[in-house]
């Protein structure tokens, strides 16, 4: 396939979007040049059980549990979303790393996307405690 949602073969005979493979941290490319096959062996099972909060907010009960999700890169944030949903919502960041020949890929939930330009690597608490609290994991499942 070609284009932004190109699908490439996986090590288990399936397929995955290249974009998703870049943002899911446990994914490994068999060949970094061709980006094939996409090796999913290190992706933990629970990542495929997470609920995409974007699909959930849209009421798409079928889609919200399909495929793997990434988690917001702000420390302690529990929101998870499909990479493609994050792309459509403008929640993804690709950052060229100076003096390294790699790109770091990050994603932020809609609540934290305003912090994506922070140079702190998202480790500090960024949620304003005067605002509503984040839901617990139980409410997202």
N, C-alpha and C positions, 0 to 999 in steps of 0.2 A: 504494500500500500504506500501511498504518498500523502503528503499534507500533514497538518498539525496533529491529527488523530491517527497517524499511521499505526497499523497493527503488525507486529513482528512475532515470529514463532518463539515459543517458550520451550524450555528443557523437558517439560512434561507433555508435549504434543499439543498444547493449547495455543493461545495467542494473548498478547497484551499490547496496550497502547505504549508507544515509545515514551510519550510524555509521562504516563503513569510510572513507567519503569525508572525514569529519571528522578521522580519525587518520592518514591517509596524507598526508604533508606536501605533496606535489606536486599534489594534486588541487585544482581550482579550480571553484567553483560559478558557472555562467553568470549566475544571479540569486541573490543572497544571501538574499533574502526567501523565494522559493519553493524554493530549493536545487536548481533544475533549469535546464538540464541539468547533470549532473556531467561536467566536462571532464577527460578522462584524458590529453590530449595531452602534458602535461608529466611524466607518471609514467614514469620510466625503465624500459625493458624488463626489466633484471635484477630489479626489484622483483617482477615476476610469476614469476620463476624461483627465488626464495628458497624455502626449505623451512621450513614451520611446525614448530618444535620440539615444540609441544604435540601436534599430530597425529602426528608421528613417534614420540613417546614412547608414544602410544596404539596404535601399529602400523597406523595408517590410511594406507597407502601411496598410495592414490588422492587423498585429501583434502589431504595434506601439501603437494602441489604445485599446488593449485587456487587461483586468484585471487592477489591481491597480499598481501604481508606487510609489517608494520611492524617496525622494529628496536627493541630495548630502548634507552631513552633515556639509559642510563648510558654515558658516554664509553668507547669501546673495547670495549664488549660486542658480541659478534657474534650473539647469539640473536635470531631473527626469529620472528614468529608472526602468524597471522591476527588481525585486530582482533576478530572475533566469538569466537575462541578465548580471546583475552585478556580479553574481557568476561566470559565464563563463569568464567574462573579468577580474576577480581578483580584484574587487572593494569593496568587503565586508570585514568587520572586526568584530570579536566577542571578546570582552574583558572581562576577569574575573575581577570582582571588589573585591579588597582586603577587608576583614572584612565584606563583604556582601555576601549573598548566592544567588547572581544573576549574570547574564551575560548581559552586555550592547552590543547592536548590532548597528553597524554603516555602512554606505555605502558612497562612494565618487565617483564622476564622474572621468573620465579618466584624466581630467585636474588637479584635486586636490588629486588624489590617493597618490601622493608622500608625502602628509601631514598627512597620516593616522596614523603615529606613534607619532604625536604630543600629548603632555599631556595637552594641553591647552583646551581640549574639543571643539576645532574647532571654538572658538568664535572670534578670531582675523582675520583680513583681511589677506588672504594668497595669493591673486592674485597679481602678479607682474604687476604694472600699465604700465610698458613699453611694455608689450605684448599686443596682440589684446584684445579687450574688449569682455566680454561675450555677447551673443545675448540677445535681449530683450525677454520677455515672448511671445510677439506677433509672433516672428520669430520661436518659438518652437512649436506653436500650429498649 
